[in-house]
């Protein structure tokens, strides 16, 4: 997947990693949260589109 609603996927991942809290410099918990919680946090970070 290259884009979601014209937002590049790498931009979504980078922005999401900055917004999700974690313990110290551990990134695995952030990556796990992104893969399991994208349906919940995507609308709050990027807005809910009228259509996909």
HTML snippet that shows the backbone in 3Dmol.js (N, CA, C, O; Angstrom):
<script src="https://3Dmol.org/build/3Dmol-min.js"></script>
<div id="view" style="width:600px;height:400px;position:relative"></div>
<script>
const pdb = `
ATOM      1  N   UNK A   1       0.849  -1.151   0.000  1.00  0.00           N
ATOM      2  CA  UNK A   1       0.000   0.000   0.000  1.00  0.00           C
ATOM      3  C   UNK A   1       0.906   1.229   0.000  1.00  0.00           C
ATOM      4  O   UNK A   1       1.807   1.357   0.830  1.00  0.00           O
ATOM      5  N   UNK A   2       0.651   2.114  -0.934  1.00  0.00           N
ATOM      6  CA  UNK A   2       1.482   3.297  -1.056  1.00  0.00           C
ATOM      7  C   UNK A   2       0.870   4.524  -0.394  1.00  0.00           C
ATOM      8  O   UNK A   2       1.583   5.351   0.175  1.00  0.00           O
ATOM      9  N   UNK A   3      -0.457   4.641  -0.468  1.00  0.00           N
ATOM     10  CA  UNK A   3      -1.140   5.803   0.097  1.00  0.00           C
ATOM     11  C   UNK A   3      -2.482   5.393   0.682  1.00  0.00           C
ATOM     12  O   UNK A   3      -3.101   4.424   0.245  1.00  0.00           O
ATOM     13  N   UNK A   4      -2.915   6.149   1.676  1.00  0.00           N
ATOM     14  CA  UNK A   4      -4.268   6.052   2.195  1.00  0.00           C
ATOM     15  C   UNK A   4      -4.857   7.453   2.109  1.00  0.00           C
ATOM     16  O   UNK A   4      -4.360   8.376   2.755  1.00  0.00           O
ATOM     17  N   UNK A   5      -5.900   7.617   1.325  1.00  0.00           N
ATOM     18  CA  UNK A   5      -6.535   8.926   1.132  1.00  0.00           C
ATOM     19  C   UNK A   5      -5.519  10.001   0.743  1.00  0.00           C
ATOM     20  O   UNK A   5      -5.528  11.110   1.277  1.00  0.00           O
ATOM     21  N   UNK A   6      -4.652   9.649  -0.192  1.00  0.00           N
ATOM     22  CA  UNK A   6      -3.614  10.542  -0.724  1.00  0.00           C
ATOM     23  C   UNK A   6      -2.549  10.943   0.292  1.00  0.00           C
ATOM     24  O   UNK A   6      -1.820  11.907   0.062  1.00  0.00           O
ATOM     25  N   UNK A   7      -2.445  10.236   1.393  1.00  0.00           N
ATOM     26  CA  UNK A   7      -1.369  10.450   2.363  1.00  0.00           C
ATOM     27  C   UNK A   7      -0.406   9.283   2.209  1.00  0.00           C
ATOM     28  O   UNK A   7      -0.812   8.133   2.381  1.00  0.00           O
ATOM     29  N   UNK A   8       0.870   9.548   1.887  1.00  0.00           N
ATOM     30  CA  UNK A   8       1.832   8.452   1.721  1.00  0.00           C
ATOM     31  C   UNK A   8       1.943   7.616   2.994  1.00  0.00           C
ATOM     32  O   UNK A   8       1.937   8.148   4.104  1.00  0.00           O
ATOM     33  N   UNK A   9       2.045   6.302   2.817  1.00  0.00           N
ATOM     34  CA  UNK A   9       2.080   5.399   3.967  1.00  0.00           C
ATOM     35  C   UNK A   9       3.269   5.662   4.881  1.00  0.00           C
ATOM     36  O   UNK A   9       3.145   5.525   6.098  1.00  0.00           O
ATOM     37  N   UNK A  10       4.427   6.039   4.322  1.00  0.00           N
ATOM     38  CA  UNK A  10       5.567   6.326   5.189  1.00  0.00           C
ATOM     39  C   UNK A  10       5.319   7.570   6.031  1.00  0.00           C
ATOM     40  O   UNK A  10       5.800   7.647   7.162  1.00  0.00           O
ATOM     41  N   UNK A  11       4.587   8.537   5.514  1.00  0.00           N
ATOM     42  CA  UNK A  11       4.235   9.715   6.308  1.00  0.00           C
ATOM     43  C   UNK A  11       3.283   9.343   7.435  1.00  0.00           C
ATOM     44  O   UNK A  11       3.404   9.852   8.549  1.00  0.00           O
ATOM     45  N   UNK A  12       2.344   8.463   7.149  1.00  0.00           N
ATOM     46  CA  UNK A  12       1.405   8.000   8.175  1.00  0.00           C
ATOM     47  C   UNK A  12       2.163   7.286   9.290  1.00  0.00           C
ATOM     48  O   UNK A  12       1.914   7.533  10.470  1.00  0.00           O
ATOM     49  N   UNK A  13       3.081   6.407   8.919  1.00  0.00           N
ATOM     50  CA  UNK A  13       3.844   5.667   9.925  1.00  0.00           C
ATOM     51  C   UNK A  13       4.739   6.588  10.747  1.00  0.00           C
ATOM     52  O   UNK A  13       4.776   6.476  11.972  1.00  0.00           O
ATOM     53  N   UNK A  14       5.457   7.489  10.095  1.00  0.00           N
ATOM     54  CA  UNK A  14       6.353   8.393  10.822  1.00  0.00           C
ATOM     55  C   UNK A  14       5.589   9.297  11.776  1.00  0.00           C
ATOM     56  O   UNK A  14       5.995   9.470  12.925  1.00  0.00           O
ATOM     57  N   UNK A  15       4.496   9.868  11.316  1.00  0.00           N
ATOM     58  CA  UNK A  15       3.697  10.746  12.168  1.00  0.00           C
ATOM     59  C   UNK A  15       3.093   9.966  13.327  1.00  0.00           C
ATOM     60  O   UNK A  15       3.078  10.443  14.462  1.00  0.00           O
ATOM     61  N   UNK A  16       2.599   8.777  13.044  1.00  0.00           N
ATOM     62  CA  UNK A  16       1.979   7.950  14.080  1.00  0.00           C
ATOM     63  C   UNK A  16       2.983   7.568  15.152  1.00  0.00           C
ATOM     64  O   UNK A  16       2.666   7.596  16.341  1.00  0.00           O
ATOM     65  N   UNK A  17       4.187   7.212  14.742  1.00  0.00           N
ATOM     66  CA  UNK A  17       5.219   6.837  15.721  1.00  0.00           C
ATOM     67  C   UNK A  17       5.570   8.002  16.638  1.00  0.00           C
ATOM     68  O   UNK A  17       5.903   7.787  17.804  1.00  0.00           O
ATOM     69  N   UNK A  18       5.501   9.224  16.137  1.00  0.00           N
ATOM     70  CA  UNK A  18       5.792  10.392  16.984  1.00  0.00           C
ATOM     71  C   UNK A  18       4.668  10.654  17.975  1.00  0.00           C
ATOM     72  O   UNK A  18       4.913  11.179  19.061  1.00  0.00           O
ATOM     73  N   UNK A  19       3.438  10.295  17.619  1.00  0.00           N
ATOM     74  CA  UNK A  19       2.286  10.601  18.457  1.00  0.00           C
ATOM     75  C   UNK A  19       1.979   9.525  19.493  1.00  0.00           C
ATOM     76  O   UNK A  19       1.301   9.808  20.481  1.00  0.00           O
ATOM     77  N   UNK A  20       2.459   8.300  19.293  1.00  0.00           N
ATOM     78  CA  UNK A  20       2.183   7.196  20.205  1.00  0.00           C
ATOM     79  C   UNK A  20       3.257   7.169  21.287  1.00  0.00           C
ATOM     80  O   UNK A  20       4.451   7.197  20.985  1.00  0.00           O
ATOM     81  N   UNK A  21       2.835   7.115  22.537  1.00  0.00           N
ATOM     82  CA  UNK A  21       3.795   7.074  23.630  1.00  0.00           C
ATOM     83  C   UNK A  21       4.314   5.651  23.819  1.00  0.00           C
ATOM     84  O   UNK A  21       3.628   4.673  23.521  1.00  0.00           O
ATOM     85  N   UNK A  22       5.544   5.566  24.323  1.00  0.00           N
ATOM     86  CA  UNK A  22       6.163   4.269  24.588  1.00  0.00           C
ATOM     87  C   UNK A  22       7.194   4.445  25.691  1.00  0.00           C
ATOM     88  O   UNK A  22       7.510   5.566  26.089  1.00  0.00           O
ATOM     89  N   UNK A  23       7.705   3.344  26.170  1.00  0.00           N
ATOM     90  CA  UNK A  23       8.678   3.348  27.240  1.00  0.00           C
ATOM     91  C   UNK A  23      10.085   3.544  26.670  1.00  0.00           C
ATOM     92  O   UNK A  23      10.612   2.663  25.991  1.00  0.00           O
ATOM     93  N   UNK A  24      10.678   4.686  26.945  1.00  0.00           N
ATOM     94  CA  UNK A  24      12.045   4.939  26.494  1.00  0.00           C
ATOM     95  C   UNK A  24      12.166   4.955  24.981  1.00  0.00           C
ATOM     96  O   UNK A  24      11.350   5.560  24.285  1.00  0.00           O
ATOM     97  N   UNK A  25      13.194   4.284  24.481  1.00  0.00           N
ATOM     98  CA  UNK A  25      13.447   4.251  23.049  1.00  0.00           C
ATOM     99  C   UNK A  25      12.956   2.946  22.409  1.00  0.00           C
ATOM    100  O   UNK A  25      13.379   2.597  21.307  1.00  0.00           O
ATOM    101  N   UNK A  26      12.079   2.240  23.090  1.00  0.00           N
ATOM    102  CA  UNK A  26      11.539   0.984  22.581  1.00  0.00           C
ATOM    103  C   UNK A  26      10.543   1.299  21.467  1.00  0.00           C
ATOM    104  O   UNK A  26       9.554   1.995  21.695  1.00  0.00           O
ATOM    105  N   UNK A  27      10.803   0.794  20.275  1.00  0.00           N
ATOM    106  CA  UNK A  27       9.914   1.073  19.152  1.00  0.00           C
ATOM    107  C   UNK A  27       8.982  -0.087  18.833  1.00  0.00           C
ATOM    108  O   UNK A  27       8.012   0.088  18.096  1.00  0.00           O
ATOM    109  N   UNK A  28       9.256  -1.260  19.372  1.00  0.00           N
ATOM    110  CA  UNK A  28       8.425  -2.416  19.036  1.00  0.00           C
ATOM    111  C   UNK A  28       6.992  -2.250  19.528  1.00  0.00           C
ATOM    112  O   UNK A  28       6.059  -2.693  18.859  1.00  0.00           O
ATOM    113  N   UNK A  29       6.804  -1.624  20.675  1.00  0.00           N
ATOM    114  CA  UNK A  29       5.443  -1.431  21.169  1.00  0.00           C
ATOM    115  C   UNK A  29       4.677  -0.451  20.284  1.00  0.00           C
ATOM    116  O   UNK A  29       3.473  -0.607  20.081  1.00  0.00           O
ATOM    117  N   UNK A  30       5.368   0.556  19.759  1.00  0.00           N
ATOM    118  CA  UNK A  30       4.721   1.487  18.838  1.00  0.00           C
ATOM    119  C   UNK A  30       4.313   0.781  17.552  1.00  0.00           C
ATOM    120  O   UNK A  30       3.209   0.987  17.048  1.00  0.00           O
ATOM    121  N   UNK A  31       5.198  -0.043  17.027  1.00  0.00           N
ATOM    122  CA  UNK A  31       4.881  -0.769  15.797  1.00  0.00           C
ATOM    123  C   UNK A  31       3.721  -1.727  16.009  1.00  0.00           C
ATOM    124  O   UNK A  31       2.863  -1.866  15.137  1.00  0.00           O
ATOM    125  N   UNK A  32       3.686  -2.382  17.152  1.00  0.00           N
ATOM    126  CA  UNK A  32       2.577  -3.286  17.458  1.00  0.00           C
ATOM    127  C   UNK A  32       1.271  -2.511  17.555  1.00  0.00           C
ATOM    128  O   UNK A  32       0.246  -2.948  17.033  1.00  0.00           O
ATOM    129  N   UNK A  33       1.306  -1.379  18.212  1.00  0.00           N
ATOM    130  CA  UNK A  33       0.100  -0.564  18.333  1.00  0.00           C
ATOM    131  C   UNK A  33      -0.389  -0.088  16.975  1.00  0.00           C
ATOM    132  O   UNK A  33      -1.594  -0.064  16.722  1.00  0.00           O
ATOM    133  N   UNK A  34       0.529   0.290  16.103  1.00  0.00           N
ATOM    134  CA  UNK A  34       0.154   0.735  14.759  1.00  0.00           C
ATOM    135  C   UNK A  34      -0.522  -0.395  13.998  1.00  0.00           C
ATOM    136  O   UNK A  34      -1.540  -0.172  13.342  1.00  0.00           O
ATOM    137  N   UNK A  35       0.023  -1.597  14.074  1.00  0.00           N
ATOM    138  CA  UNK A  35      -0.557  -2.707  13.312  1.00  0.00           C
ATOM    139  C   UNK A  35      -1.888  -3.179  13.890  1.00  0.00           C
ATOM    140  O   UNK A  35      -2.748  -3.653  13.147  1.00  0.00           O
ATOM    141  N   UNK A  36      -2.067  -3.058  15.189  1.00  0.00           N
ATOM    142  CA  UNK A  36      -3.309  -3.549  15.791  1.00  0.00           C
ATOM    143  C   UNK A  36      -4.339  -2.449  16.026  1.00  0.00           C
ATOM    144  O   UNK A  36      -5.532  -2.739  16.116  1.00  0.00           O
ATOM    145  N   UNK A  37      -3.909  -1.205  16.127  1.00  0.00           N
ATOM    146  CA  UNK A  37      -4.830  -0.137  16.487  1.00  0.00           C
ATOM    147  C   UNK A  37      -5.070   0.909  15.425  1.00  0.00           C
ATOM    148  O   UNK A  37      -5.622   1.970  15.717  1.00  0.00           O
ATOM    149  N   UNK A  38      -4.667   0.634  14.200  1.00  0.00           N
ATOM    150  CA  UNK A  38      -4.788   1.651  13.154  1.00  0.00           C
ATOM    151  C   UNK A  38      -6.240   2.076  12.940  1.00  0.00           C
ATOM    152  O   UNK A  38      -6.496   3.242  12.640  1.00  0.00           O
ATOM    153  N   UNK A  39      -7.171   1.177  13.084  1.00  0.00           N
ATOM    154  CA  UNK A  39      -8.584   1.526  12.896  1.00  0.00           C
ATOM    155  C   UNK A  39      -9.066   2.522  13.931  1.00  0.00           C
ATOM    156  O   UNK A  39     -10.002   3.279  13.674  1.00  0.00           O
ATOM    157  N   UNK A  40      -8.439   2.533  15.097  1.00  0.00           N
ATOM    158  CA  UNK A  40      -8.877   3.405  16.174  1.00  0.00           C
ATOM    159  C   UNK A  40      -8.183   4.766  16.152  1.00  0.00           C
ATOM    160  O   UNK A  40      -8.832   5.785  16.392  1.00  0.00           O
ATOM    161  N   UNK A  41      -6.889   4.806  15.873  1.00  0.00           N
ATOM    162  CA  UNK A  41      -6.188   6.083  15.971  1.00  0.00           C
ATOM    163  C   UNK A  41      -6.111   6.842  14.653  1.00  0.00           C
ATOM    164  O   UNK A  41      -5.919   8.058  14.673  1.00  0.00           O
ATOM    165  N   UNK A  42      -6.251   6.186  13.521  1.00  0.00           N
ATOM    166  CA  UNK A  42      -6.149   6.881  12.236  1.00  0.00           C
ATOM    167  C   UNK A  42      -7.132   8.043  12.126  1.00  0.00           C
ATOM    168  O   UNK A  42      -6.717   9.143  11.761  1.00  0.00           O
ATOM    169  N   UNK A  43      -8.424   7.846  12.428  1.00  0.00           N
ATOM    170  CA  UNK A  43      -9.361   8.971  12.313  1.00  0.00           C
ATOM    171  C   UNK A  43      -9.026  10.146  13.233  1.00  0.00           C
ATOM    172  O   UNK A  43      -9.248  11.299  12.862  1.00  0.00           O
ATOM    173  N   UNK A  44      -8.503   9.873  14.411  1.00  0.00           N
ATOM    174  CA  UNK A  44      -8.187  10.975  15.320  1.00  0.00           C
ATOM    175  C   UNK A  44      -6.948  11.744  14.886  1.00  0.00           C
ATOM    176  O   UNK A  44      -6.834  12.934  15.177  1.00  0.00           O
ATOM    177  N   UNK A  45      -6.022  11.094  14.198  1.00  0.00           N
ATOM    178  CA  UNK A  45      -4.821  11.784  13.732  1.00  0.00           C
ATOM    179  C   UNK A  45      -4.993  12.443  12.361  1.00  0.00           C
ATOM    180  O   UNK A  45      -4.435  13.511  12.109  1.00  0.00           O
ATOM    181  N   UNK A  46      -5.752  11.816  11.493  1.00  0.00           N
ATOM    182  CA  UNK A  46      -5.834  12.280  10.106  1.00  0.00           C
ATOM    183  C   UNK A  46      -7.239  12.655   9.677  1.00  0.00           C
ATOM    184  O   UNK A  46      -7.433  13.072   8.535  1.00  0.00           O
ATOM    185  N   UNK A  47      -8.215  12.524  10.540  1.00  0.00           N
ATOM    186  CA  UNK A  47      -9.594  12.853  10.195  1.00  0.00           C
ATOM    187  C   UNK A  47     -10.315  11.694   9.564  1.00  0.00           C
ATOM    188  O   UNK A  47      -9.694  10.781   9.019  1.00  0.00           O
ATOM    189  N   UNK A  48     -11.620  11.731   9.639  1.00  0.00           N
ATOM    190  CA  UNK A  48     -12.442  10.674   9.060  1.00  0.00           C
ATOM    191  C   UNK A  48     -12.929  11.155   7.699  1.00  0.00           C
ATOM    192  O   UNK A  48     -13.665  12.138   7.611  1.00  0.00           O
ATOM    193  N   UNK A  49     -12.518  10.463   6.635  1.00  0.00           N
ATOM    194  CA  UNK A  49     -12.936  10.894   5.293  1.00  0.00           C
ATOM    195  C   UNK A  49     -14.410  10.557   5.040  1.00  0.00           C
ATOM    196  O   UNK A  49     -14.967   9.647   5.654  1.00  0.00           O
ATOM    197  N   UNK A  50     -15.020  11.300   4.134  1.00  0.00           N
ATOM    198  CA  UNK A  50     -16.400  11.012   3.750  1.00  0.00           C
ATOM    199  C   UNK A  50     -16.497   9.708   2.980  1.00  0.00           C
ATOM    200  O   UNK A  50     -17.500   8.999   3.063  1.00  0.00           O
ATOM    201  N   UNK A  51     -15.442   9.395   2.226  1.00  0.00           N
ATOM    202  CA  UNK A  51     -15.407   8.144   1.461  1.00  0.00           C
ATOM    203  C   UNK A  51     -13.969   7.679   1.334  1.00  0.00           C
ATOM    204  O   UNK A  51     -13.034   8.453   1.539  1.00  0.00           O
ATOM    205  N   UNK A  52     -13.797   6.407   0.993  1.00  0.00           N
ATOM    206  CA  UNK A  52     -12.463   5.835   0.816  1.00  0.00           C
ATOM    207  C   UNK A  52     -12.223   5.546  -0.639  1.00  0.00           C
ATOM    208  O   UNK A  52     -11.154   5.058  -1.004  1.00  0.00           O
TER     209      UNK A  52
END
`;
const viewer = $3Dmol.createViewer("view");
viewer.addModel(pdb, "pdb");
viewer.setStyle({}, {cartoon: {color: "spectrum"}});
viewer.zoomTo();
viewer.render();
</script>
